[in-house]
Amino acid sequence: MPDRPIVRPAARVLVLDPDGRVLLLGSRLVDSGKPPGDVQFWYTPGGGVEDGESLRAAAVRELAEEIGLVVEPNRLEGPVWFRRHVWTFAGTSLDSRETFFVLRDVVHEVAPVALTELELLADEPHRWWALDELTGGEQLVPAELPGLLPELLCGPWSGPPRIVD
């Protein structure tokens, strides 16, 4: 019987600037034992929830660590989306249970301040993407981002969270 995936709750943030662009990070590391290559996919800032930490607190902590942005938890809208993704990294099977929040009107120069050893090794790029740039063939996480983003750009989220892929 194969090992069950490790369940990993995660908090992610759709960081939007005043022009409606979304900040995405480029994943370049396929395996911790190999040097990073080209960007495999683009994803929102965020990461695993630590023991005893709320989703919102994890989202705020990850923003500070990954992009150097310090915000109050009450500035996050949502949750807006839920995503489940089972995958393997460096021989470990993971069952990511992701909760997405929105942070609007951000003017910020990305400057990571507390990356893990693995994140430093990955040397990931970042980019602010306009909606029309998201349909250029790049692999995105979540994959439905180009179709889902317009609803978020219309204003504050008021509905229940959606399940996304």
N, C-alpha and C positions, 0 to 999 in steps of 0.2 A: 504494500500500500504506500503510495507516494506521500511525502510530508505535506501537511496542509499549509497553505500560504499563511504568512504572518499578517494579521489584521493590523493595518496602520491608519488610524484616523488622521486626517490632514485638513488644514485650513488654508484656503487660497484667496487671493484678493485680485479683483479686476480693478487695476489702478487706471483711472481715466484722467486725462489732462483737460484743460478748459476747451480745447478744440475737439474733444471727443475721441482722441487717440487713446489706445490701450497699450500699456507697457507689457512686453513679453520678454522672457529670458530664453536664450537658445541653448538647448541641451546638446552637448558635444561628447559626453562621456557614455560609452556603451558598456564598458566593463572597468571596474576599478584597477584591474591589472594591465590595462592598455592605455596608451596616451590618447588624449582627446583628439577627435577628428573633426570633420565638418559638422555643422548643426544638423541634428537628426530631426528635431521638432522644436516648436516654440510653445512656451507655457507661461502661465501667470505666476507671479511670486507667491510663495507659501511653502508649507512643509508640514512635517509631522507634529502632532500634538503630544506634548510631554505629560508624564503622569501628574494628575491633579490639576492640569491646566484646562481652562475652557477653550472652546473653539475660537471665540473672539479674541481671547488673550493670546492664543497661539498665532493667529493671523497678524496681530499687532507686533508680536515679537519677531516673527519671520520678516515682516516689512523692514524692521529696524536692522536685522542681521543681514538680509540679502541685498537690500537696496539703500540702506542708510536713512530710511524715512521713519521718523518718530511721530506717531499719531495717537490720539486718545481712542480707546475702543468704541466710544459712542459715535465716532465719525463714520464707522462702517455701516453700510446698509445691508440688510439681509438677515439671514442667508437668502441668496437668490437662486442658487443651483446646488444640486447634489450630484455627485458622479462616483461611480464605483469602477475601479480598474484593477484587474488582476494581471500581474506582470512579473518578470524575473529580472533581477539585477545582481550581477556578480554571483550567480548560482543560488540566490535566495529568492524564493517565491513570495511575492507581496500582494496583499489584497488591500489596495488603497481605498478608503472611504472618504472622499473629498467633499468639503463644504465650502462654497464660494460666497464671498462678500464683495461689495462694491465700495470703492473709495473715489469720490468725485473731485474735480477741479484741482488736481494736483499739479503743482509746478515744482519740479524737483530734479536735481542733478543726481543721477544714480551713483552711489558710492558705498559699496558693501563695507560693513564694519566688523562683522563677526562670522565669517564663513568657516565652515568645518574644513578639516583637512581634505576631505573628498571634494567639497565645493571649490576649494582653492585649486586642486588638481584639474578640475573640469574647465576652469577658466572660461566661464560662459559669457557670451556677449548679451547685450540687452538692446532693445529697440522699441521706440514708440511707433505704433502702427495705426494708420488711418483705416477706416472701415473698408474702403475700396482696395487697399493693399492686401487685405486678408484673403482675397480670392485669387492670389497669384500662384497657387500651386504648392505653397509651403505646407508642411505638415503641422497642424495646430492641435493643441490640447486645451480645452475640449475640441474635438473635430468639428462640431457644429458652431463654433465661435462666430463665423461670418453671418450666419442666419440668426443667432441669438442676440448679438450685440446691439442691433438697432433698437430692440425693446428697452434695453438698459439705458441707451442714450437719450430716450424720450423724457427721462426725469426720474425722480425718486421711485424706488421699487416699492410697490404696495401689495403685491400678490404673494401667494404662498411660493415656497421654493419649487423649482422645476427639476426634474430628472434629466440630465444631459449625458451625451456620449462623448 
